[in-house]
Structures are given as structure tokens and as C-alpha cells.
Amino acid sequence: MQKGKLFLIPTPLGEDPAQPIPDYVAKVAHQLTHFVAERAKTARKALKDMGYPHPLRETEMIELNERTPEGELEGFLQRLHNGHSVGVLSEAGCPGVADPGARAVAWAHRNGIQVVPLVGPSSILLALMASGMNGQSFCFHGYLPQGKGELANQLRKLELQSSQQHQTQLFIETPYRNQALLEVAFQSLNPNTLFCIAADITLPTEYIVTQSVGAWKKNPPPDLHKRPAIFLLFSQ
């Protein structure tokens, strides 16, 4: 029996995006009835918005997050050995990139399953593209420490790494903590270090601005409370 394929299906980065998911991605999703999703509710809405033609209650779907037992995931993915293709959907953006879907992808490679990535929005790459910073060498760090002292130390380490390696540093924060991160960043970093804020990427409220830390202190950004954002720094 021919094995199924694991399709990595991007989802929008927020409600009512200005840049919708490509039609051909939706056509692939329409052909599937088995899904791995970071959050089932979000995945069903994404499928509905893609014009999914089958009753959603009849699809088979497993949630994949940090609490999902490996045995439960492996049991679901056995369907690939039986000829059923499976789609992986992130909470937002590209599955497997700063996303628990990477576990499903790793399993597929270990078991000889073809992995098919589909084109869609990646907040990390879109922010890098729009930042004007070095796109030849960059590093994504995920979440930084929350404590003010630890956060300040980590930001200075990233600044030094950027200067020594001529490398763009990217990181994120839980949206409700954006303002706290910016406060520490502007207090801790060199005034000449470039700092980019990329918020609400692909949405009508998109905000992407790069300027020096010194300039940010004089012209603070808008309120970013609860707005998804990527932060980048580059020390020249």
C-alpha cells in the first residue's frame, strides 16, 4: 500500500488578514480528512475560511501541543502508513517553525513519510524581510526571560552576538507582555543599536518600523498590548 503524505498547511497570522492563504494551499486542504492541529478550534476555523467542502465534524483531528503524549501522536500518524495523507496546521503561520508541529514532521522523517511544505505566511521571515537588517545571517531565539534583570542581560548578550557576528537577532514575547519587554530593551541596549518592531503582520493594522534605540526613546511606538509582534535587533 502506498503511504500517505504529511502536508504542512499554513494558517493566517490573525483575524481577517489582508493577505489570504493561497488558493492552491486551500485545494490541498480540501482533499484531506485527517489533521494534526495545535488547537482544534483555530484549525477548524482556518479550514472553514478556506472553503473546506466536507463536514468538519466528520474529520479526524488530534491536538498537538506540549502536553500531547508521544504515543498518542504516533498512534494518530500511523494512518499515514495506511495510505491516508495528513495535514498539519499551526495556531498561526507555518507549521513546524517555532511550533509544536515539528514533532509530527520529525516522526514522518523517521518513518519514511514524504513531507510536503506549502507556501504561506511566516511572521519570522516576513519581519526579517521588512526590517532592513541582515538577511544573510540571523538567529531566532523564541521567548526571552521574563524577569527584568535576566531579560536585560539576555538582550545585551544578543546585542554583543549581533555585533560580533554581524547577525540579526529575532525574538518574541507573549502579546500582553510586549510593553514590558520594550521598556527593558530601550533601557538596556545601546542607543545606536537598530531595533525593529513588526506587529500584526499581514493584518490591516500592520505596523513595521525599524529605527535606533535612541530614536525609539524619543518617539515611542504605539500601544502593542495584546498585539502579536516580532522583535529584531542589529548592532552595527
Backbone hydrogen bonds in HBPLUS format (Angstrom, degrees):
<---DONOR---> <-ACCEPTOR-->    atom                        ^
c    i                          cat <-CA-CA->   ^        H-A-AA   ^      H-
h    n   atom  resd res      DA  || num        DHA   H-A  angle D-A-AA Bond
n    s   type  num  typ     dist DA aas  dist angle  dist       angle   num
A0004-GLY N   A0080-LEU O   2.79 MM  76  4.58 169.9  1.80 141.5 144.8     1
A0086-VAL N   A0005-LYS O   2.94 MM  81  6.38 155.4  2.00 156.6 164.1     2
A0006-LEU N   A0114-GLN O   2.91 MM 108  6.22 173.4  1.92 168.7 170.8     3
A0116-VAL N   A0006-LEU O   2.83 MM 110  6.04 169.5  1.84 157.4 157.9     4
A0007-PHE N   A0086-VAL O   2.81 MM  79  6.16 158.3  1.86 160.3 165.7     5
A0088-VAL N   A0007-PHE O   2.78 MM  81  6.17 153.5  1.85 166.1 173.3     6
A0008-LEU N   A0116-VAL O   2.93 MM 108  6.09 167.3  1.95 146.2 147.4     7
A0118-LEU N   A0008-LEU O   3.14 MM 110  5.81 147.0  2.25 149.9 152.8     8
A0009-ILE N   A0088-VAL O   2.92 MM  79  5.76 154.2  1.98 152.1 160.7     9
A0011-THR N   A0093-GLY O   3.04 MM  82  4.95 154.4  2.11 125.4 131.6    10
A0093-GLY N   A0011-THR O   2.97 MM  82  4.95 145.7  2.09 118.5 127.2    11
A0018-ALA N   A0202-THR O   2.71 MM 184  5.64 153.8  1.78 157.7 167.0    12
A0025-VAL N   A0022-PRO O   3.10 MM   3  5.48 133.3  2.33 106.3 118.2    13
A0026-ALA N   A0022-PRO O   3.33 MM   4  6.77 156.2  2.39 148.9 155.1    14
A0027-LYS N   A0023-ASP O   2.97 MM   4  6.31 151.2  2.05 150.4 158.8    15
A0028-VAL N   A0024-TYR O   3.18 MM   4  6.43 148.6  2.28 137.8 144.6    16
A0029-ALA N   A0025-VAL O   3.04 MM   4  6.39 163.5  2.07 151.8 156.1    17
A0030-HIS N   A0026-ALA O   2.89 MM   4  6.14 146.4  2.01 147.5 156.9    18
A0031-GLN N   A0028-VAL O   3.05 MM   3  5.46 145.8  2.17 109.0 118.5    19
A0032-LEU N   A0029-ALA O   3.12 MM   3  5.42 163.6  2.15 112.2 117.4    20
A0060-GLU N   A0033-THR O   2.89 MM  27  6.25 168.7  1.90 165.8 165.7    21
A0087-GLY N   A0034-HIS O   2.95 MM  53  6.40 162.3  1.98 149.8 152.9    22
A0035-PHE N   A0060-GLU O   2.82 MM  25  6.25 157.4  1.87 159.0 166.7    23
A0062-ILE N   A0035-PHE O   3.06 MM  27  6.58 151.5  2.15 152.0 159.4    24
A0036-VAL N   A0087-GLY O   2.75 MM  51  6.15 157.8  1.79 160.0 166.7    25
A0089-LEU N   A0036-VAL O   2.84 MM  53  6.30 159.7  1.89 162.5 169.5    26
A0037-ALA N   A0062-ILE O   2.89 MM  25  6.19 168.4  1.91 161.3 164.9    27
A0064-LEU N   A0037-ALA O   2.73 MM  27  5.76 151.1  1.81 134.4 142.6    28
A0038-GLU N   A0089-LEU O   3.13 MM  51  6.61 149.3  2.23 158.2 167.5    29
A0043-ALA N   A0039-ARG O   3.01 MM   4  6.22 161.7  2.04 156.4 162.4    30
A0044-ARG N   A0040-ALA O   2.88 MM   4  6.07 161.0  1.92 156.1 160.1    31
A0045-LYS N   A0041-LYS O   3.15 MM   4  6.37 156.8  2.21 144.1 150.3    32
A0046-ALA N   A0042-THR O   2.92 MM   4  6.19 158.4  1.97 149.6 155.8    33
A0047-LEU N   A0043-ALA O   2.91 MM   4  6.17 160.3  1.95 151.3 156.4    34
A0048-LYS N   A0044-ARG O   2.88 MM   4  6.07 157.8  1.93 146.3 152.9    35
A0049-ASP N   A0045-LYS O   2.87 MM   4  6.11 159.0  1.91 152.0 157.3    36
A0050-MET N   A0046-ALA O   3.04 MM   4  6.28 131.6  2.28 137.7 150.6    37
A0050-MET N   A0047-LEU O   3.08 MM   3  4.99 129.9  2.34  92.8 106.8    38
A0052-TYR N   A0047-LEU O   3.00 MM   5  5.35 155.7  2.06 148.2 149.3    39
A0051-GLY N   A0048-LYS O   2.94 MM   3  5.17 157.4  2.00 109.6 114.7    40
A0058-GLU N   A0055-PRO O   2.95 MM   3  5.54 155.9  2.01 115.2 122.9    41
A0059-THR N   A0056-LEU O   3.18 MM   3  5.39 162.9  2.21 107.0 112.3    42
A0068-THR N   A0065-ASN O   3.11 MM   3  5.45 163.0  2.14 114.4 119.6    43
A0072-GLU N   A0069-PRO O   3.13 MM   3  5.34 123.9  2.46 100.6 113.9    44
A0073-LEU N   A0069-PRO O   3.20 MM   4  6.58 159.2  2.24 153.6 158.8    45
A0074-GLU N   A0070-GLU O   2.90 MM   4  6.11 170.1  1.91 157.5 160.3    46
A0075-GLY N   A0071-GLY O   2.93 MM   4  5.99 154.0  1.99 141.1 148.4    47
A0076-PHE N   A0072-GLU O   3.17 MM   4  6.38 154.8  2.24 142.4 148.1    48
A0077-LEU N   A0073-LEU O   2.98 MM   4  6.24 162.8  2.01 155.4 160.3    49
A0078-GLN N   A0074-GLU O   3.11 MM   4  6.26 121.0  2.47 140.4 153.1    50
A0079-ARG N   A0076-PHE O   3.26 MM   3  6.20 171.2  2.26 121.8 124.4    51
A0080-LEU N   A0077-LEU O   2.95 MM   3  5.69 158.7  1.99 120.1 125.4    52
A0081-HIS N   A0078-GLN O   2.94 MM   3  5.40 133.6  2.16 109.4 120.8    53
A0082-ASN N   A0079-ARG O   2.99 MM   3  5.00 136.5  2.19  95.7 108.6    54
A0084-HIS N   A0079-ARG O   3.07 MM   5  5.48 156.2  2.13 153.6 146.0    55
A0083-GLY N   A0080-LEU O   3.24 MM   3  5.33 161.1  2.28 107.8 108.8    56
A0097-VAL N   A0094-CYS O   3.45 MM   3  5.97 165.3  2.48 131.3 132.2    57
A0102-ALA N   A0099-ASP O   3.26 MM   3  6.27 174.2  2.27 126.6 128.0    58
A0103-ARG N   A0100-PRO O   3.00 MM   3  5.96 164.0  2.03 129.0 131.4    59
A0104-ALA N   A0101-GLY O   3.00 MM   3  5.38 125.2  2.31 107.2 120.0    60
A0105-VAL N   A0101-GLY O   3.18 MM   4  6.58 155.9  2.25 150.2 157.3    61
A0106-ALA N   A0102-ALA O   2.88 MM   4  6.08 159.4  1.92 149.5 154.6    62
A0107-TRP N   A0103-ARG O   3.07 MM   4  6.26 156.2  2.12 142.4 148.5    63
A0108-ALA N   A0104-ALA O   3.03 MM   4  6.28 155.8  2.09 144.3 150.8    64
A0109-HIS N   A0105-VAL O   3.09 MM   4  6.44 157.6  2.14 152.3 157.1    65
A0110-ARG N   A0106-ALA O   3.07 MM   4  6.35 155.9  2.13 147.6 154.3    66
A0111-ASN N   A0107-TRP O   3.06 MM   4  6.25 132.2  2.30 143.5 156.2    67
A0111-ASN N   A0108-ALA O   3.15 MM   3  5.15 134.4  2.37  95.1 107.7    68
A0113-ILE N   A0108-ALA O   2.86 MM   5  4.77 172.1  1.86 148.8 146.2    69
A0112-GLY N   A0109-HIS O   3.44 MM   3  5.31 172.7  2.44 104.5 104.6    70
A0126-LEU N   A0122-SER O   2.92 MM   4  6.03 167.9  1.93 163.3 167.5    71
A0127-ALA N   A0123-SER O   2.98 MM   4  5.89 154.7  2.05 137.4 144.0    72
A0128-LEU N   A0124-ILE O   3.08 MM   4  6.30 157.8  2.13 144.1 150.4    73
A0129-MET N   A0125-LEU O   2.85 MM   4  6.03 163.6  1.87 152.2 156.6    74
A0130-ALA N   A0126-LEU O   3.10 MM   4  6.26 152.9  2.18 142.9 149.3    75
A0131-SER N   A0127-ALA O   3.02 MM   4  5.97 116.5  2.44 141.0 156.1    76
A0131-SER N   A0128-LEU O   3.25 MM   3  5.17 151.9  2.33 100.1 108.3    77
A0168-THR N   A0137-SER O   3.03 MM  31  6.41 160.3  2.07 148.9 144.7    78
A0139-CYS N   A0168-THR O   2.89 MM  29  6.35 145.9  2.01 159.6 170.6    79
A0170-LEU N   A0139-CYS O   2.87 MM  31  6.07 163.9  1.90 161.5 159.9    80
A0141-HIS N   A0170-LEU O   2.88 MM  29  6.14 163.0  1.91 151.9 155.5    81
A0172-ILE N   A0142-GLY O   2.92 MM  30  5.53 165.8  1.94 136.5 137.7    82
A0151-LEU N   A0147-GLY O   2.74 MM   4  5.79 164.4  1.77 163.8 169.1    83
A0152-ALA N   A0148-LYS O   2.92 MM   4  6.01 162.0  1.96 146.1 150.8    84
A0153-ASN N   A0149-GLY O   3.05 MM   4  6.27 161.7  2.08 148.2 153.1    85
A0154-GLN N   A0150-GLU O   2.92 MM   4  6.14 158.7  1.96 149.4 155.4    86
A0155-LEU N   A0151-LEU O   2.91 MM   4  6.11 159.8  1.95 154.0 159.3    87
A0156-ARG N   A0152-ALA O   3.07 MM   4  6.29 156.4  2.12 146.9 152.9    88
A0157-LYS N   A0153-ASN O   3.01 MM   4  6.27 146.4  2.12 142.6 152.2    89
A0158-LEU N   A0154-GLN O   2.93 MM   4  6.24 155.0  2.00 149.9 156.3    90
A0159-GLU N   A0155-LEU O   2.91 MM   4  6.14 152.7  1.99 144.8 152.8    91
A0160-LEU N   A0156-ARG O   2.96 MM   4  6.19 154.0  2.03 143.1 149.3    92
A0161-GLN N   A0157-LYS O   2.87 MM   4  6.12 158.7  1.92 148.0 154.3    93
A0162-SER N   A0158-LEU O   2.84 MM   4  6.01 154.6  1.90 147.2 154.1    94
A0163-SER N   A0159-GLU O   3.02 MM   4  6.26 157.0  2.08 144.2 150.1    95
A0164-GLN N   A0160-LEU O   2.90 MM   4  6.09 164.7  1.92 154.6 158.5    96
A0165-GLN N   A0161-GLN O   2.93 MM   4  5.87 157.3  1.99 146.5 152.5    97
A0166-HIS N   A0162-SER O   2.78 MM   4  5.15 116.4  2.19 136.3 146.6    98
A0167-GLN N   A0162-SER O   3.11 MM   5  4.50 143.6  2.25 115.8 125.6    99
A0169-GLN N   A0233-LEU O   3.05 MM  64  5.35 174.8  2.06 159.9 161.5   100
A0233-LEU N   A0169-GLN O   2.91 MM  64  5.35 149.2  2.00 146.1 155.8   101
A0171-PHE N   A0231-PHE O   2.91 MM  60  5.39 148.5  2.01 152.5 159.2   102
A0231-PHE N   A0171-PHE O   2.90 MM  60  5.39 170.4  1.91 171.1 169.5   103
A0177-ARG N   A0174-THR O   2.68 MM   3  5.46 165.2  1.71 136.8 142.1   104
A0178-ASN N   A0175-PRO O   3.33 MM   3  5.35 170.0  2.34 108.8 109.6   105
A0226-LYS N   A0175-PRO O   3.02 MM  51  4.23 152.8  2.09 107.1 106.9   106
A0181-LEU N   A0177-ARG O   3.11 MM   4  6.39 158.2  2.16 155.7 161.7   107
A0182-LEU N   A0178-ASN O   3.01 MM   4  6.31 164.4  2.03 157.0 160.8   108
A0183-GLU N   A0179-GLN O   3.02 MM   4  6.19 155.6  2.08 146.5 153.0   109
A0184-VAL N   A0180-ALA O   3.25 MM   4  6.51 162.4  2.28 147.5 150.5   110
A0185-ALA N   A0181-LEU O   2.87 MM   4  6.08 162.9  1.90 154.9 160.6   111
A0186-PHE N   A0182-LEU O   2.94 MM   4  6.03 169.6  1.95 154.7 156.1   112
A0187-GLN N   A0183-GLU O   3.27 MM   4  6.36 134.8  2.48 134.4 145.7   113
A0187-GLN N   A0184-VAL O   3.21 MM   3  5.14 130.4  2.47  94.2 107.5   114
A0188-SER N   A0184-VAL O   2.92 MM   4  5.98 138.4  2.10 147.2 158.4   115
A0188-SER N   A0185-ALA O   3.21 MM   3  5.17 128.1  2.49  93.5 106.7   116
A0189-LEU N   A0185-ALA O   3.02 MM   4  5.84 162.4  2.05 157.5 158.3   117
A0193-THR N   A0190-ASN O   3.01 MM   3  5.40 157.2  2.06 115.8 122.9   118
A0214-GLY N   A0191-PRO O   2.88 MM  23  4.23 161.2  1.91 128.1 122.1   119
A0213-VAL N   A0193-THR O   2.88 MM  20  5.80 140.3  2.04 155.6 166.3   120
A0194-LEU N   A0234-PHE O   2.95 MM  40  5.11 152.7  2.02 157.3 148.9   121
A0234-PHE N   A0194-LEU O   2.95 MM  40  5.11 152.3  2.03 139.0 142.8   122
A0195-PHE N   A0211-GLN O   2.85 MM  16  5.69 163.8  1.88 147.2 151.0   123
A0211-GLN N   A0195-PHE O   3.22 MM  16  5.69 163.7  2.25 141.8 142.8   124
A0196-CYS N   A0232-LEU O   2.77 MM  36  4.96 164.4  1.79 143.2 148.3   125
A0232-LEU N   A0196-CYS O   3.07 MM  36  4.96 158.1  2.12 139.5 143.3   126
A0197-ILE N   A0209-VAL O   3.01 MM  12  5.61 159.8  2.05 156.5 158.9   127
A0209-VAL N   A0197-ILE O   3.06 MM  12  5.61 154.0  2.13 149.6 156.1   128
A0198-ALA N   A0230-ILE O   3.00 MM  32  5.20 160.8  2.04 163.7 165.2   129
A0230-ILE N   A0198-ALA O   2.88 MM  32  5.20 152.9  1.95 139.2 147.3   130
A0199-ALA N   A0207-TYR O   2.74 MM   8  5.12 164.3  1.76 159.6 159.5   131
A0207-TYR N   A0199-ALA O   2.92 MM   8  5.12 164.0  1.94 149.4 149.4   132
A0200-ASP N   A0228-PRO O   2.93 MM  28  5.70 159.6  1.97 165.9 172.0   133
A0203-LEU N   A0200-ASP O   3.02 MM   3  5.43 159.9  2.06 133.1 136.1   134
A0206-GLU N   A0203-LEU O   3.00 MM   3  5.24 150.7  2.09 124.3 122.1   135
A0215-ALA N   A0212-SER O   3.04 MM   3  5.12 119.1  2.42  96.5 111.2   136
A0216-TRP N   A0212-SER O   2.98 MM   4  6.37 152.3  2.06 150.5 158.6   137
A0217-LYS N   A0213-VAL O   3.05 MM   4  6.37 149.4  2.15 148.9 156.4   138
A0218-LYS N   A0215-ALA O   3.13 MM   3  5.17 123.7  2.46  94.9 108.9   139
A0219-ASN N   A0215-ALA O   2.81 MM   4  6.02 149.6  1.90 149.6 159.4   140
A0227-ARG N   A0224-LEU O   3.00 MM   3  5.24 159.0  2.05 134.8 129.9   141
